[in-house]
Amino acid sequence: MANLNYKPVKHDHRTFLERASKHEGFTEAYEASELEYQIIHQMLQARCRAGLTQDAVAERMSTSKSAISRLESAGKHTPSLSTLRRYAEAVGCNLQVKLVPQKNIKA
């Protein structure tokens, strides 16, 4: 068996954003996905606080680790409220959804 020397790559999100924002269209695309990134960030924080791996969350939700990986990544997958609720319960949280009025919008 090969001896693999695994070294995690350090990610500095602030530096990434500074470099990426110089590319045409990046800022608009990133802002359009802001809510999705916020939700994913909260999910990852909740799982870490619970001290759980993706495997453990998958087991609690009766699904696969790859399904949890897709759920925790930005992309084409848009989870249902039911799935988000099950995830929240699996990591010891309650799911809250609220509508916040936009500023400068007249009813």
Biopython code that builds the backbone (N, CA, C, O; Angstrom):
import numpy as np
from Bio.PDB.StructureBuilder import StructureBuilder

atoms = [
    (1, "MET", "N", (0.838, -1.174, 0.000)),
    (1, "MET", "CA", (0.000, 0.000, 0.000)),
    (1, "MET", "C", (0.888, 1.245, 0.000)),
    (1, "MET", "O", (1.880, 1.308, 0.727)),
    (2, "ALA", "N", (0.527, 2.222, -0.813)),
    (2, "ALA", "CA", (1.327, 3.434, -0.934)),
    (2, "ALA", "C", (1.178, 4.305, 0.312)),
    (2, "ALA", "O", (0.100, 4.401, 0.897)),
    (3, "ASN", "N", (2.261, 4.923, 0.693)),
    (3, "ASN", "CA", (2.244, 5.837, 1.829)),
    (3, "ASN", "C", (1.989, 7.244, 1.278)),
    (3, "ASN", "O", (2.862, 7.842, 0.648)),
    (4, "LEU", "N", (0.794, 7.757, 1.523)),
    (4, "LEU", "CA", (0.437, 9.070, 1.016)),
    (4, "LEU", "C", (0.715, 10.123, 2.080)),
    (4, "LEU", "O", (0.320, 9.972, 3.237)),
    (5, "ASN", "N", (1.380, 11.161, 1.687)),
    (5, "ASN", "CA", (1.654, 12.269, 2.602)),
    (5, "ASN", "C", (0.599, 13.330, 2.375)),
    (5, "ASN", "O", (0.766, 14.213, 1.534)),
    (6, "TYR", "N", (-0.472, 13.245, 3.113)),
    (6, "TYR", "CA", (-1.581, 14.186, 2.972)),
    (6, "TYR", "C", (-1.278, 15.455, 3.732)),
    (6, "TYR", "O", (-0.989, 15.425, 4.928)),
    (7, "LYS", "N", (-1.345, 16.568, 3.031)),
    (7, "LYS", "CA", (-1.168, 17.875, 3.655)),
    (7, "LYS", "C", (-2.343, 18.741, 3.228)),
    (7, "LYS", "O", (-2.443, 19.103, 2.056)),
    (8, "PRO", "N", (-3.237, 19.080, 4.156)),
    (8, "PRO", "CA", (-4.379, 19.903, 3.776)),
    (8, "PRO", "C", (-3.936, 21.262, 3.250)),
    (8, "PRO", "O", (-2.952, 21.837, 3.715)),
    (9, "VAL", "N", (-4.670, 21.752, 2.288)),
    (9, "VAL", "CA", (-4.375, 23.057, 1.706)),
    (9, "VAL", "C", (-5.072, 24.113, 2.552)),
    (9, "VAL", "O", (-6.279, 24.044, 2.785)),
    (10, "LYS", "N", (-4.303, 25.081, 3.004)),
    (10, "LYS", "CA", (-4.877, 26.160, 3.800)),
    (10, "LYS", "C", (-5.651, 27.090, 2.874)),
    (10, "LYS", "O", (-5.174, 27.453, 1.799)),
    (11, "HIS", "N", (-6.837, 27.466, 3.300)),
    (11, "HIS", "CA", (-7.688, 28.329, 2.482)),
    (11, "HIS", "C", (-7.928, 29.637, 3.217)),
    (11, "HIS", "O", (-8.474, 29.659, 4.321)),
    (12, "ASP", "N", (-7.512, 30.721, 2.587)),
    (12, "ASP", "CA", (-7.753, 32.052, 3.129)),
    (12, "ASP", "C", (-8.854, 32.662, 2.267)),
    (12, "ASP", "O", (-8.595, 33.151, 1.168)),
    (13, "HIS", "N", (-10.070, 32.628, 2.772)),
    (13, "HIS", "CA", (-11.227, 33.049, 1.983)),
    (13, "HIS", "C", (-11.148, 34.526, 1.603)),
    (13, "HIS", "O", (-11.537, 34.902, 0.497)),
    (14, "ARG", "N", (-10.663, 35.342, 2.487)),
    (14, "ARG", "CA", (-10.547, 36.782, 2.205)),
    (14, "ARG", "C", (-9.616, 37.022, 1.013)),
    (14, "ARG", "O", (-9.940, 37.801, 0.116)),
    (15, "THR", "N", (-8.470, 36.356, 1.007)),
    (15, "THR", "CA", (-7.525, 36.499, -0.100)),
    (15, "THR", "C", (-8.136, 35.961, -1.390)),
    (15, "THR", "O", (-7.984, 36.561, -2.454)),
    (16, "PHE", "N", (-8.824, 34.837, -1.290)),
    (16, "PHE", "CA", (-9.507, 34.267, -2.460)),
    (16, "PHE", "C", (-10.469, 35.286, -3.056)),
    (16, "PHE", "O", (-10.472, 35.504, -4.267)),
    (17, "LEU", "N", (-11.290, 35.914, -2.203)),
    (17, "LEU", "CA", (-12.272, 36.890, -2.685)),
    (17, "LEU", "C", (-11.598, 38.094, -3.321)),
    (17, "LEU", "O", (-12.066, 38.605, -4.338)),
    (18, "GLU", "N", (-10.498, 38.553, -2.727)),
    (18, "GLU", "CA", (-9.780, 39.705, -3.283)),
    (18, "GLU", "C", (-9.276, 39.398, -4.689)),
    (18, "GLU", "O", (-9.395, 40.227, -5.591)),
    (19, "ARG", "N", (-8.716, 38.212, -4.871)),
    (19, "ARG", "CA", (-8.199, 37.839, -6.196)),
    (19, "ARG", "C", (-9.335, 37.592, -7.175)),
    (19, "ARG", "O", (-9.299, 38.069, -8.309)),
    (20, "ALA", "N", (-10.336, 36.852, -6.740)),
    (20, "ALA", "CA", (-11.439, 36.485, -7.627)),
    (20, "ALA", "C", (-12.257, 37.692, -8.050)),
    (20, "ALA", "O", (-12.778, 37.727, -9.165)),
    (21, "SER", "N", (-12.378, 38.684, -7.172)),
    (21, "SER", "CA", (-13.196, 39.856, -7.482)),
    (21, "SER", "C", (-12.633, 40.669, -8.641)),
    (21, "SER", "O", (-13.329, 41.518, -9.197)),
    (22, "LYS", "N", (-11.394, 40.420, -9.006)),
    (22, "LYS", "CA", (-10.778, 41.117, -10.136)),
    (22, "LYS", "C", (-11.247, 40.549, -11.479)),
    (22, "LYS", "O", (-11.056, 41.182, -12.517)),
    (23, "HIS", "N", (-11.853, 39.371, -11.466)),
    (23, "HIS", "CA", (-12.357, 38.750, -12.690)),
    (23, "HIS", "C", (-13.715, 39.347, -13.048)),
    (23, "HIS", "O", (-14.568, 39.552, -12.184)),
    (24, "GLU", "N", (-13.893, 39.615, -14.311)),
    (24, "GLU", "CA", (-15.140, 40.214, -14.780)),
    (24, "GLU", "C", (-16.334, 39.312, -14.468)),
    (24, "GLU", "O", (-16.318, 38.116, -14.762)),
    (25, "GLY", "N", (-17.355, 39.897, -13.876)),
    (25, "GLY", "CA", (-18.588, 39.171, -13.581)),
    (25, "GLY", "C", (-18.584, 38.411, -12.267)),
    (25, "GLY", "O", (-19.625, 37.913, -11.839)),
    (26, "PHE", "N", (-17.420, 38.312, -11.616)),
    (26, "PHE", "CA", (-17.359, 37.532, -10.380)),
    (26, "PHE", "C", (-18.237, 38.127, -9.287)),
    (26, "PHE", "O", (-19.016, 37.413, -8.657)),
    (27, "THR", "N", (-18.114, 39.420, -9.063)),
    (27, "THR", "CA", (-18.833, 40.064, -7.959)),
    (27, "THR", "C", (-20.334, 39.856, -8.094)),
    (27, "THR", "O", (-21.005, 39.525, -7.116)),
    (28, "GLU", "N", (-20.867, 40.048, -9.299)),
    (28, "GLU", "CA", (-22.303, 39.875, -9.515)),
    (28, "GLU", "C", (-22.726, 38.426, -9.256)),
    (28, "GLU", "O", (-23.749, 38.173, -8.619)),
    (29, "ALA", "N", (-21.929, 37.483, -9.758)),
    (29, "ALA", "CA", (-22.253, 36.067, -9.574)),
    (29, "ALA", "C", (-22.157, 35.671, -8.102)),
    (29, "ALA", "O", (-22.994, 34.920, -7.600)),
    (30, "TYR", "N", (-21.143, 36.173, -7.419)),
    (30, "TYR", "CA", (-20.964, 35.845, -6.006)),
    (30, "TYR", "C", (-22.110, 36.409, -5.177)),
    (30, "TYR", "O", (-22.654, 35.724, -4.311)),
    (31, "GLU", "N", (-22.475, 37.662, -5.444)),
    (31, "GLU", "CA", (-23.574, 38.280, -4.700)),
    (31, "GLU", "C", (-24.899, 37.562, -4.959)),
    (31, "GLU", "O", (-25.737, 37.470, -4.063)),
    (32, "ALA", "N", (-25.093, 37.057, -6.174)),
    (32, "ALA", "CA", (-26.316, 36.326, -6.499)),
    (32, "ALA", "C", (-26.409, 35.021, -5.707)),
    (32, "ALA", "O", (-27.504, 34.505, -5.486)),
    (33, "SER", "N", (-25.271, 34.492, -5.283)),
    (33, "SER", "CA", (-25.236, 33.231, -4.527)),
    (33, "SER", "C", (-25.019, 33.450, -3.034)),
    (33, "SER", "O", (-24.816, 32.487, -2.295)),
    (34, "GLU", "N", (-25.059, 34.688, -2.585)),
    (34, "GLU", "CA", (-24.729, 35.010, -1.201)),
    (34, "GLU", "C", (-25.576, 34.237, -0.183)),
    (34, "GLU", "O", (-25.039, 33.703, 0.787)),
    (35, "LEU", "N", (-26.879, 34.176, -0.395)),
    (35, "LEU", "CA", (-27.753, 33.473, 0.545)),
    (35, "LEU", "C", (-27.378, 31.995, 0.637)),
    (35, "LEU", "O", (-27.341, 31.422, 1.726)),
    (36, "GLU", "N", (-27.106, 31.393, -0.499)),
    (36, "GLU", "CA", (-26.710, 29.981, -0.519)),
    (36, "GLU", "C", (-25.427, 29.772, 0.277)),
    (36, "GLU", "O", (-25.327, 28.826, 1.057)),
    (37, "TYR", "N", (-24.444, 30.653, 0.085)),
    (37, "TYR", "CA", (-23.189, 30.529, 0.824)),
    (37, "TYR", "C", (-23.402, 30.738, 2.321)),
    (37, "TYR", "O", (-22.767, 30.065, 3.133)),
    (38, "GLN", "N", (-24.279, 31.653, 2.692)),
    (38, "GLN", "CA", (-24.568, 31.883, 4.114)),
    (38, "GLN", "C", (-25.174, 30.629, 4.750)),
    (38, "GLN", "O", (-24.793, 30.248, 5.857)),
    (39, "ILE", "N", (-26.095, 30.003, 4.067)),
    (39, "ILE", "CA", (-26.735, 28.800, 4.599)),
    (39, "ILE", "C", (-25.723, 27.675, 4.746)),
    (39, "ILE", "O", (-25.692, 26.992, 5.769)),
    (40, "ILE", "N", (-24.903, 27.485, 3.731)),
    (40, "ILE", "CA", (-23.885, 26.430, 3.797)),
    (40, "ILE", "C", (-22.920, 26.696, 4.950)),
    (40, "ILE", "O", (-22.553, 25.775, 5.680)),
    (41, "HIS", "N", (-22.515, 27.941, 5.111)),
    (41, "HIS", "CA", (-21.612, 28.301, 6.211)),
    (41, "HIS", "C", (-22.248, 27.953, 7.558)),
    (41, "HIS", "O", (-21.584, 27.401, 8.435)),
    (42, "GLN", "N", (-23.524, 28.272, 7.719)),
    (42, "GLN", "CA", (-24.223, 27.952, 8.965)),
    (42, "GLN", "C", (-24.315, 26.447, 9.178)),
    (42, "GLN", "O", (-24.171, 25.966, 10.302)),
    (43, "MET", "N", (-24.551, 25.709, 8.109)),
    (43, "MET", "CA", (-24.628, 24.248, 8.222)),
    (43, "MET", "C", (-23.299, 23.675, 8.685)),
    (43, "MET", "O", (-23.258, 22.829, 9.578)),
    (44, "LEU", "N", (-22.210, 24.136, 8.075)),
    (44, "LEU", "CA", (-20.885, 23.634, 8.457)),
    (44, "LEU", "C", (-20.546, 23.989, 9.892)),
    (44, "LEU", "O", (-19.984, 23.172, 10.621)),
    (45, "GLN", "N", (-20.885, 25.205, 10.304)),
    (45, "GLN", "CA", (-20.635, 25.611, 11.698)),
    (45, "GLN", "C", (-21.431, 24.734, 12.664)),
    (45, "GLN", "O", (-20.906, 24.305, 13.692)),
    (46, "ALA", "N", (-22.691, 24.470, 12.335)),
    (46, "ALA", "CA", (-23.535, 23.657, 13.216)),
    (46, "ALA", "C", (-22.986, 22.238, 13.327)),
    (46, "ALA", "O", (-22.962, 21.668, 14.418)),
    (47, "ARG", "N", (-22.546, 21.663, 12.209)),
    (47, "ARG", "CA", (-21.996, 20.305, 12.243)),
    (47, "ARG", "C", (-20.721, 20.266, 13.060)),
    (47, "ARG", "O", (-20.499, 19.330, 13.827)),
    (48, "CYS", "N", (-19.875, 21.284, 12.899)),
    (48, "CYS", "CA", (-18.627, 21.344, 13.681)),
    (48, "CYS", "C", (-18.916, 21.505, 15.167)),
    (48, "CYS", "O", (-18.286, 20.848, 15.996)),
    (49, "ARG", "N", (-19.878, 22.387, 15.517)),
    (49, "ARG", "CA", (-20.251, 22.564, 16.929)),
    (49, "ARG", "C", (-20.736, 21.252, 17.531)),
    (49, "ARG", "O", (-20.472, 20.951, 18.695)),
    (50, "ALA", "N", (-21.453, 20.473, 16.715)),
    (50, "ALA", "CA", (-21.973, 19.191, 17.194)),
    (50, "ALA", "C", (-20.880, 18.126, 17.241)),
    (50, "ALA", "O", (-21.089, 17.048, 17.798)),
    (51, "GLY", "N", (-19.719, 18.420, 16.659)),
    (51, "GLY", "CA", (-18.614, 17.467, 16.660)),
    (51, "GLY", "C", (-18.895, 16.250, 15.790)),
    (51, "GLY", "O", (-18.464, 15.141, 16.108)),
    (52, "LEU", "N", (-19.614, 16.455, 14.700)),
    (52, "LEU", "CA", (-20.011, 15.350, 13.840)),
    (52, "LEU", "C", (-19.292, 15.386, 12.496)),
    (52, "LEU", "O", (-18.976, 16.453, 11.970)),
    (53, "THR", "N", (-19.045, 14.213, 11.961)),
    (53, "THR", "CA", (-18.511, 14.091, 10.608)),
    (53, "THR", "C", (-19.677, 14.018, 9.632)),
    (53, "THR", "O", (-20.829, 13.857, 10.037)),
    (54, "GLN", "N", (-19.372, 14.136, 8.352)),
    (54, "GLN", "CA", (-20.410, 13.961, 7.343)),
    (54, "GLN", "C", (-21.000, 12.548, 7.435)),
    (54, "GLN", "O", (-22.202, 12.363, 7.245)),
    (55, "ASP", "N", (-20.169, 11.574, 7.719)),
    (55, "ASP", "CA", (-20.661, 10.195, 7.875)),
    (55, "ASP", "C", (-21.682, 10.099, 9.003)),
    (55, "ASP", "O", (-22.716, 9.447, 8.856)),
    (56, "ALA", "N", (-21.393, 10.747, 10.124)),
    (56, "ALA", "CA", (-22.300, 10.684, 11.275)),
    (56, "ALA", "C", (-23.629, 11.367, 10.968)),
    (56, "ALA", "O", (-24.690, 10.861, 11.335)),
    (57, "VAL", "N", (-23.573, 12.517, 10.295)),
    (57, "VAL", "CA", (-24.805, 13.215, 9.924)),
    (57, "VAL", "C", (-25.604, 12.354, 8.942)),
    (57, "VAL", "O", (-26.824, 12.239, 9.058)),
    (58, "ALA", "N", (-24.911, 11.757, 7.984)),
    (58, "ALA", "CA", (-25.574, 10.892, 7.006)),
    (58, "ALA", "C", (-26.289, 9.735, 7.703)),
    (58, "ALA", "O", (-27.421, 9.395, 7.359)),
    (59, "GLU", "N", (-25.625, 9.143, 8.675)),
    (59, "GLU", "CA", (-26.238, 8.038, 9.413)),
    (59, "GLU", "C", (-27.492, 8.505, 10.155)),
    (59, "GLU", "O", (-28.513, 7.817, 10.145)),
    (60, "ARG", "N", (-27.415, 9.659, 10.789)),
    (60, "ARG", "CA", (-28.573, 10.196, 11.513)),
    (60, "ARG", "C", (-29.727, 10.546, 10.581)),
    (60, "ARG", "O", (-30.890, 10.503, 10.983)),
    (61, "MET", "N", (-29.407, 10.892, 9.338)),
    (61, "MET", "CA", (-30.440, 11.258, 8.372)),
    (61, "MET", "C", (-30.850, 10.072, 7.492)),
    (61, "MET", "O", (-31.712, 10.211, 6.624)),
    (62, "SER", "N", (-30.236, 8.915, 7.716)),
    (62, "SER", "CA", (-30.489, 7.720, 6.901)),
    (62, "SER", "C", (-30.232, 7.985, 5.420)),
    (62, "SER", "O", (-31.051, 7.677, 4.555)),
    (63, "THR", "N", (-29.056, 8.570, 5.163)),
    (63, "THR", "CA", (-28.664, 8.849, 3.784)),
    (63, "THR", "C", (-27.184, 8.545, 3.639)),
    (63, "THR", "O", (-26.586, 7.949, 4.534)),
    (64, "SER", "N", (-26.589, 8.943, 2.533)),
    (64, "SER", "CA", (-25.173, 8.663, 2.287)),
    (64, "SER", "C", (-24.301, 9.878, 2.580)),
    (64, "SER", "O", (-24.774, 11.014, 2.609)),
    (65, "LYS", "N", (-23.018, 9.611, 2.797)),
    (65, "LYS", "CA", (-22.056, 10.693, 3.010)),
    (65, "LYS", "C", (-22.001, 11.579, 1.784)),
    (65, "LYS", "O", (-21.875, 12.796, 1.916)),
    (66, "SER", "N", (-22.092, 11.003, 0.591)),
    (66, "SER", "CA", (-22.032, 11.826, -0.622)),
    (66, "SER", "C", (-23.225, 12.770, -0.711)),
    (66, "SER", "O", (-23.099, 13.878, -1.233)),
    (67, "ALA", "N", (-24.389, 12.341, -0.204)),
    (67, "ALA", "CA", (-25.561, 13.226, -0.188)),
    (67, "ALA", "C", (-25.309, 14.410, 0.744)),
    (67, "ALA", "O", (-25.700, 15.536, 0.434)),
    (68, "ILE", "N", (-24.664, 14.165, 1.878)),
    (68, "ILE", "CA", (-24.349, 15.247, 2.815)),
    (68, "ILE", "C", (-23.304, 16.167, 2.198)),
    (68, "ILE", "O", (-23.385, 17.386, 2.352)),
    (69, "SER", "N", (-22.337, 15.607, 1.511)),
    (69, "SER", "CA", (-21.318, 16.413, 0.845)),
    (69, "SER", "C", (-21.956, 17.346, -0.184)),
    (69, "SER", "O", (-21.603, 18.523, -0.259)),
    (70, "ARG", "N", (-22.888, 16.826, -0.973)),
    (70, "ARG", "CA", (-23.592, 17.675, -1.952)),
    (70, "ARG", "C", (-24.404, 18.748, -1.250)),
    (70, "ARG", "O", (-24.455, 19.892, -1.703)),
    (71, "LEU", "N", (-25.038, 18.384, -0.146)),
    (71, "LEU", "CA", (-25.869, 19.318, 0.613)),
    (71, "LEU", "C", (-25.035, 20.473, 1.168)),
    (71, "LEU", "O", (-25.501, 21.611, 1.235)),
    (72, "GLU", "N", (-23.797, 20.169, 1.563)),
    (72, "GLU", "CA", (-22.921, 21.169, 2.177)),
    (72, "GLU", "C", (-22.055, 21.922, 1.166)),
    (72, "GLU", "O", (-21.155, 22.667, 1.554)),
    (73, "SER", "N", (-22.317, 21.736, -0.096)),
    (73, "SER", "CA", (-21.519, 22.436, -1.106)),
    (73, "SER", "C", (-22.414, 23.303, -1.976)),
    (73, "SER", "O", (-23.577, 22.981, -2.220)),
    (74, "ALA", "N", (-21.854, 24.393, -2.431)),
    (74, "ALA", "CA", (-22.606, 25.269, -3.330)),
    (74, "ALA", "C", (-22.628, 24.616, -4.702)),
    (74, "ALA", "O", (-21.637, 24.036, -5.146)),
    (75, "GLY", "N", (-23.740, 24.717, -5.349)),
    (75, "GLY", "CA", (-23.832, 24.123, -6.678)),
    (75, "GLY", "C", (-25.254, 24.111, -7.172)),
    (75, "GLY", "O", (-26.066, 24.965, -6.814)),
    (76, "LYS", "N", (-25.540, 23.145, -7.989)),
    (76, "LYS", "CA", (-26.854, 23.061, -8.613)),
    (76, "LYS", "C", (-27.919, 22.505, -7.675)),
    (76, "LYS", "O", (-29.113, 22.697, -7.906)),
    (77, "HIS", "N", (-27.499, 21.824, -6.629)),
    (77, "HIS", "CA", (-28.448, 21.170, -5.722)),
    (77, "HIS", "C", (-29.117, 22.198, -4.817)),
    (77, "HIS", "O", (-28.443, 22.957, -4.121)),
    (78, "THR", "N", (-30.443, 22.216, -4.830)),
    (78, "THR", "CA", (-31.201, 23.085, -3.937)),
    (78, "THR", "C", (-32.041, 22.200, -3.020)),
    (78, "THR", "O", (-33.028, 21.613, -3.463)),
    (79, "PRO", "N", (-31.659, 22.101, -1.751)),
    (79, "PRO", "CA", (-32.373, 21.198, -0.850)),
    (79, "PRO", "C", (-33.762, 21.725, -0.488)),
    (79, "PRO", "O", (-34.001, 22.933, -0.480)),
    (80, "SER", "N", (-34.657, 20.811, -0.195)),
    (80, "SER", "CA", (-36.004, 21.181, 0.240)),
    (80, "SER", "C", (-35.965, 21.612, 1.706)),
    (80, "SER", "O", (-34.995, 21.349, 2.416)),
    (81, "LEU", "N", (-37.025, 22.273, 2.143)),
    (81, "LEU", "CA", (-37.126, 22.636, 3.563)),
    (81, "LEU", "C", (-37.125, 21.389, 4.431)),
    (81, "LEU", "O", (-36.558, 21.391, 5.524)),
    (82, "SER", "N", (-37.750, 20.336, 3.955)),
    (82, "SER", "CA", (-37.779, 19.080, 4.697)),
    (82, "SER", "C", (-36.359, 18.537, 4.915)),
    (82, "SER", "O", (-36.024, 18.087, 6.010)),
    (83, "THR", "N", (-35.537, 18.583, 3.875)),
    (83, "THR", "CA", (-34.151, 18.112, 3.992)),
    (83, "THR", "C", (-33.353, 18.999, 4.931)),
    (83, "THR", "O", (-32.577, 18.502, 5.747)),
    (84, "LEU", "N", (-33.536, 20.307, 4.824)),
    (84, "LEU", "CA", (-32.832, 21.224, 5.728)),
    (84, "LEU", "C", (-33.257, 20.992, 7.178)),
    (84, "LEU", "O", (-32.432, 21.066, 8.088)),
    (85, "ARG", "N", (-34.539, 20.713, 7.388)),
    (85, "ARG", "CA", (-35.040, 20.432, 8.742)),
    (85, "ARG", "C", (-34.398, 19.150, 9.282)),
    (85, "ARG", "O", (-33.972, 19.111, 10.436)),
    (86, "ARG", "N", (-34.327, 18.107, 8.458)),
    (86, "ARG", "CA", (-33.710, 16.846, 8.886)),
    (86, "ARG", "C", (-32.227, 17.052, 9.212)),
    (86, "ARG", "O", (-31.715, 16.492, 10.181)),
    (87, "TYR", "N", (-31.546, 17.853, 8.399)),
    (87, "TYR", "CA", (-30.134, 18.149, 8.648)),
    (87, "TYR", "C", (-29.985, 18.880, 9.981)),
    (87, "TYR", "O", (-29.144, 18.527, 10.807)),
    (88, "ALA", "N", (-30.820, 19.911, 10.175)),
    (88, "ALA", "CA", (-30.767, 20.678, 11.421)),
    (88, "ALA", "C", (-30.958, 19.770, 12.630)),
    (88, "ALA", "O", (-30.214, 19.868, 13.606)),
    (89, "GLU", "N", (-31.938, 18.899, 12.569)),
    (89, "GLU", "CA", (-32.181, 17.969, 13.681)),
    (89, "GLU", "C", (-30.996, 17.044, 13.892)),
    (89, "GLU", "O", (-30.638, 16.743, 15.031)),
    (90, "ALA", "N", (-30.380, 16.588, 12.798)),
    (90, "ALA", "CA", (-29.237, 15.674, 12.894)),
    (90, "ALA", "C", (-28.044, 16.307, 13.590)),
    (90, "ALA", "O", (-27.254, 15.614, 14.232)),
    (91, "VAL", "N", (-27.909, 17.640, 13.462)),
    (91, "VAL", "CA", (-26.777, 18.335, 14.102)),
    (91, "VAL", "C", (-27.195, 19.050, 15.383)),
    (91, "VAL", "O", (-26.447, 19.870, 15.916)),
    (92, "GLY", "N", (-28.392, 18.735, 15.872)),
    (92, "GLY", "CA", (-28.840, 19.279, 17.153)),
    (92, "GLY", "C", (-29.331, 20.708, 17.085)),
    (92, "GLY", "O", (-29.156, 21.467, 18.039)),
    (93, "CYS", "N", (-29.942, 21.090, 15.977)),
    (93, "CYS", "CA", (-30.440, 22.462, 15.806)),
    (93, "CYS", "C", (-31.912, 22.452, 15.395)),
    (93, "CYS", "O", (-32.466, 21.418, 15.021)),
    (94, "ASN", "N", (-32.519, 23.616, 15.476)),
    (94, "ASN", "CA", (-33.844, 23.848, 14.912)),
    (94, "ASN", "C", (-33.670, 24.705, 13.681)),
    (94, "ASN", "O", (-32.815, 25.590, 13.653)),
    (95, "LEU", "N", (-34.469, 24.453, 12.664)),
    (95, "LEU", "CA", (-34.425, 25.256, 11.448)),
    (95, "LEU", "C", (-35.380, 26.427, 11.589)),
    (95, "LEU", "O", (-36.538, 26.247, 11.967)),
    (96, "GLN", "N", (-34.899, 27.626, 11.286)),
    (96, "GLN", "CA", (-35.743, 28.818, 11.283)),
    (96, "GLN", "C", (-35.633, 29.469, 9.916)),
    (96, "GLN", "O", (-34.540, 29.623, 9.371)),
    (97, "VAL", "N", (-36.779, 29.849, 9.372)),
    (97, "VAL", "CA", (-36.814, 30.563, 8.101)),
    (97, "VAL", "C", (-37.650, 31.806, 8.328)),
    (97, "VAL", "O", (-38.726, 31.730, 8.922)),
    (98, "LYS", "N", (-37.173, 32.942, 7.866)),
    (98, "LYS", "CA", (-37.958, 34.154, 8.047)),
    (98, "LYS", "C", (-37.818, 35.037, 6.820)),
    (98, "LYS", "O", (-36.798, 35.013, 6.132)),
    (99, "LEU", "N", (-38.847, 35.806, 6.560)),
    (99, "LEU", "CA", (-38.835, 36.786, 5.478)),
    (99, "LEU", "C", (-38.580, 38.154, 6.086)),
    (99, "LEU", "O", (-39.278, 38.576, 7.008)),
    (100, "VAL", "N", (-37.585, 38.837, 5.569)),
    (100, "VAL", "CA", (-37.183, 40.145, 6.080)),
    (100, "VAL", "C", (-37.536, 41.191, 5.017)),
    (100, "VAL", "O", (-37.096, 41.085, 3.872)),
    (101, "PRO", "N", (-38.331, 42.201, 5.394)),
    (101, "PRO", "CA", (-38.679, 43.224, 4.410)),
    (101, "PRO", "C", (-37.440, 43.900, 3.825)),
    (101, "PRO", "O", (-36.474, 44.181, 4.534)),
    (102, "GLN", "N", (-37.489, 44.154, 2.528)),
    (102, "GLN", "CA", (-36.389, 44.844, 1.855)),
    (102, "GLN", "C", (-36.472, 46.335, 2.188)),
    (102, "GLN", "O", (-37.554, 46.885, 2.397)),
    (103, "LYS", "N", (-35.335, 46.953, 2.230)),
    (103, "LYS", "CA", (-35.289, 48.391, 2.472)),
    (103, "LYS", "C", (-35.711, 49.121, 1.191)),
    (103, "LYS", "O", (-35.460, 48.647, 0.083)),
    (104, "ASN", "N", (-36.345, 50.260, 1.359)),
    (104, "ASN", "CA", (-36.745, 51.127, 0.255)),
    (104, "ASN", "C", (-37.796, 50.507, -0.680)),
    (104, "ASN", "O", (-37.904, 50.908, -1.839)),
    (105, "ILE", "N", (-38.555, 49.548, -0.191)),
    (105, "ILE", "CA", (-39.626, 48.964, -0.985)),
    (105, "ILE", "C", (-40.956, 49.450, -0.406)),
    (105, "ILE", "O", (-41.253, 49.220, 0.766)),
    (106, "LYS", "N", (-41.739, 50.112, -1.225)),
    (106, "LYS", "CA", (-43.026, 50.617, -0.762)),
    (106, "LYS", "C", (-44.104, 49.578, -1.062)),
    (106, "LYS", "O", (-44.161, 49.011, -2.153)),
    (107, "ALA", "N", (-44.948, 49.346, -0.073)),
    (107, "ALA", "CA", (-46.014, 48.346, -0.236)),
    (107, "ALA", "C", (-47.178, 48.882, -1.003)),
    (107, "ALA", "O", (-48.154, 48.165, -1.224)),
]
sb = StructureBuilder()
sb.init_structure("model")
sb.init_model(0)
sb.init_chain("A")
sb.init_seg("    ")
for serial, (resi, resn, name, xyz) in enumerate(atoms, 1):
    if name == "N":
        sb.init_residue(resn, " ", resi, " ")
    sb.init_atom(name, np.array(xyz, "f"), 0.0, 1.0, " ", f" {name:<3s}", serial, name[0])
structure = sb.get_structure()
